[in-house]
Amino acid sequence: MSWHGLKKAVNRASTSVMMKTGHVERTIDQDFEFEHRRFMTLEKASRKLQVEAKGYLDSLRAMTAAQTRIAETIDAFHDTSATPSAEPTAVSFYLTSVQELDSETVRAIDGPFRETVLEPIVRFVGYFDDVNEAIKKREHKLKDYDSLRHKVRKLTDKPSNDVTKLPRVERELDSAKEVYEQLNHQLTQEIPQLLDKRVPYLDPSFEALVKIQLKFCTESYTRLAQVQQYLDAASREEYATGHLDDRVEQVLQEMHELQIASLG
């Protein structure tokens, strides 16, 4: 930072302290304050949307990977490798289905999701950094303006021995006022325009999100529905009639009746 920039930063910090203590009156523009609050609400929601969108893709990968690990473990219970010529079982077909879901379906939607959902949201959020820089600049110019107003008031109430000082500070005040008001007007006019564009901008991403979710759910349903034909007919009937729990309890009882269960 240059000496001039450092001096300005120190002066602005001093002005902030004097504002808090009531020694310098702060200029308040109600229109800007209203739009600024709306902007901050949109920024918070948009940044959360970015996090959740990325989280959705990560969760999708984590879920299909977990499904695959579960299927691999269950398949190991059955140990069908000893009879490679055996007919496919529900377990082996389930393993194949979730492996394909993990390696093919998720991979197929990864690119479109990033291109049509995640990246547009990231670009939208990127605009907030530029706006925040403009808001920060406005705040600096406002402090310069209010500081000079305070100086003019002091010189008016208690004139300096240097008769050129008051006119010089008044010229600085006029210049600072012009810069502040121009920036303030621009932000007050353009922030509402940015807010108005949020829905038209994000609508295509929302539509893409729905279509991608539909594709994943449809693929999942199609693949897993095919597993049912390999399920034991009796198990399907017991599940449909609500008697599957009875069968599970029966097997648990048989396990408890084993002699090994009483050795402890």
N, C-alpha and C positions, 0 to 999 in steps of 0.2 A: 504494500500500500504506500502511495506517495505521501509526502508531508502534507500536501493540500487535502488529500483524502483522509489522512489521520486526524487532521485538525477539524474537518467536517464531522467525523465520527464522534470526536470528543464533544464538540458543540451540541450535537444531537443528543448524546447521552446526558449532557448537562440539562438540556431542554426537557428531556423526559422526566428527570428528577424534579425539576421546577414545576412541571405540569402536575405531578403527583402531589406535590406540596401546596398546589394552588397558586403558585407565584406567576405562572404563565397560563393564560387561558387557551384551552384547546379548541380548535375549530371542529365542529361536528356537522357532517352532512348526513341527514337522516336517510336520504335516498341511497347514498352509497352504503351506509351501514346496513340497510335492509338487504340490498343486493349482495353484500359481502357475506351476510349470514346464510343466505340461500346458497351462495357459492360454496361455502364451507360444508354445508349439509350435503351438497352434491358430491363434493370431493371425497368426503368420508365414505359415502355410499359406494362411489365408484372404485375407490381403493379396496374396499371390502369385496366388491364384486370381482376384482382382479384376483385377489387372494383365493376366493371361493372357486373361481373358474379353474385356476391351476390346481386347487385341491381336488376338484372333481376328477380331472384327468389322472392325477396321482392316485386317487382312491380307486378309480376304475382299474388301473394297472395292479394295484395292491390286492384288490378283490379277486381278479382272475388268477393272479399268481397264487393267492391263498387257496383258491378252488383247486388249482393244479396240484399243490402240495398235499391237500387233503386226499385227492383222488389217488395220488401216488402212494400215500401211506395205506389207504384202504386196499389198493391193489396188491401191496406187499403182504397184507394179511392173507389174501387168497393164494398168493404164490402160484400163479398160473404158468410161470415160465417153464416149469417141469414138463408141461404138456402143451407145447407150442402149436400142435395141430388141433387143439380143442376148439370147439365152437366159441365165438365171442360171448362173453358174459356181460351182465349189466354193469359190473365194475369196470371191466376192460373197455366197454363202449363209453362209459361215463368218463373214464380217464382220457380217451381219445377226444371226446367232445369238448372237455374243458381245456385240453391242451390246444386244440384248434381255436377255441374261443380266445385263449390267451395270446397265441402266436399270430393268428390271422385277423380276427375281428377287431381286437384292440389296436393292432398295428394299422389296420385299414382306416380306422377313424381318428387315429392320432394326428395325422397330417391335416385332414380337413378341420378337425377341432381347433388346432393351433391357428390355422389360416383364417377361419371364418368366425371364431369365437374369441380365443385368447388374444391373438395379436391385435384385432381391432380395439379390444378393451384396453390393452396396454398403450396403444397409440392415443386413445381418448384420455387416459389418465395422464399421459405425457403433456397434454395441453395445460394441466393444472400447474405444472412447474413454471411455465412461462407466465401464466396469470399471477401466480404468487410472487414472481419477481417484479411484475408491474405493480402489484399491491404494495410490496416492500418499498419500491421506488417512490410510490405515492406517499407512503408514510414518512419517508425521509424528506420529501419536498414539503410535506405538511408541517413537519417540525421546523424546517428552515423558515417557512412562511410565518408560523406562529411566533418563532423566536424574533424575527424582524419586526413583527407587529408590536411585540413587547418592547423592543428597543425604541421604536418610534414613539410609543406612548410615554416611555421614560424620558426621552429627549424633549418631548412636547411639554411634559409636566415640569421637567428640570432642564432647561436649555444648557447646552455645552458652551464652553468658552470659544470653541471652534465653530464658527457660524456655518461652515461648509459640511459639518458632520450630519446634521439632520437631513438636508437635501440628498446627501449621498446615501444615507440609510433608507430614505423614502424611495429612491430609485431602485435600490436593491430589493425593497419590499414589493414594488410594482412588478419587478422581474420575477421574483419568487412566486408572487400571487398568480401571474400568468402561467408559469410552468405548472404549478400545483393544480390550478383550475382546469387546464387543458387535460392533464393526466386524470384528474378526478372525473371530468365529464366523459372522457373516453371509456373509463372503466364502468361508470354508471350506465352508459349506453350499451356497452358490448357484453358485459356479464350476463344480462338477461337474454341476449341473443345466443350465447353459449348454452345457457340453461334450456332454452327453447329447442335447441338442436339435439338434446340428449336422447329423446325418444326416437326421432327419425334415424339417428346415427346407430343406435343399439338395436333397433328392431330387426334388421337383417341377421345380426348375431343371435338374437333370441330365436328367430325362426330356424337358423342353422342348428342351434342347441337342441331344439325339440326334435328335429329330423335325425340328428346324430344319436340322441337318446332312443328314439324309436328304432333306429337300425340296430343298436346294441341289444335292446330288449327283445326285438323280433328274432335276431340271430340266436340269442340265449334261449328263448322259448323254443325255437325250431330245433336246435341241437339237443336240448335237454328233454323235449317231448319225445324224441326218437329213442331215448334211453328206456322209456316205459315198456317198449315191446320186449325188452330183455329181462324185465322184472318178473319175479315169480308170480304166477297167476293168483296163487293163494294169498300172497302178501298184498297184491293190489286189491283183492276182494276184502281182506281184513281192514285195509286202510280205508276203503270206501265205506265200509259199514261201521267203522270206529272201533273195531276189535283188535287192532294192531297192538295196542297197549297191553291187552291181555296176553298176547303171544310173547311180548317182551318180558312180562312178569313171569310167565311160565319158564322161559329160558333162564332167567335169573334164579328162579327157584331150583331148577335143575343144577345150576352151578353151585348153589349153596349146599346142595345135597352131596356133592362130591366130597370124598374123604379128605382131600388135600385142603379143603376150606376149613377143616376143624383141627389142623395140625398146629395152628398158632396157639 
